[in-house]
Amino acid sequence: MLFIAPLTVNMGGVIYANVLSISMDRQATREVVEFGDAGPHVVFADVAEMRTKVVITMDVGLEPVGMVSFAPGEALTISFDYGINGAEASKRRVIVAQGVVMGYTYAMKQGKPVARVVELLAVSSDGSADPITQIIL
């Protein structure tokens, strides 16, 4: 999922107005794949374990230098609101139960604002519940 210019972003109880985008990617970490005797193609596939990575890209030009840093290993609750085509009427909220900061970097491109890129790993409350929920406001 990719969210461009979310309306509001709350990370660890702090509201950020300078978020350019949020992406959420899921990747299998343990998969089950079986082949049959009739040919070379897969007859069964399942994902036993997966990771959900959340990447938040922020414009650092709107905040004082050195204002906020995210420490690897820090756990944050994250929620953000977005609207389809930025419309307030279609507003929805995405909640990440808990995200653990894996690291952050800075991206600089000529003619573009300096961006902080924060990578988090979403953590489930019990291992079976999806760490990401979406509600209609």
Secondary structure, 3 states (H helix, E strand, C coil): CEEECCCEEEECCEEECCEEEEEEEEEEEEEEEEECCCCCCEEEEEEEEEEEEEEEEEEHHHCCCCCCCCCCCCEEEEEEEECHHHCCCCCEEEEEEEEEEEEEEEECCCCCCCEEEEEEEECCCCCCCCCEEEEEC
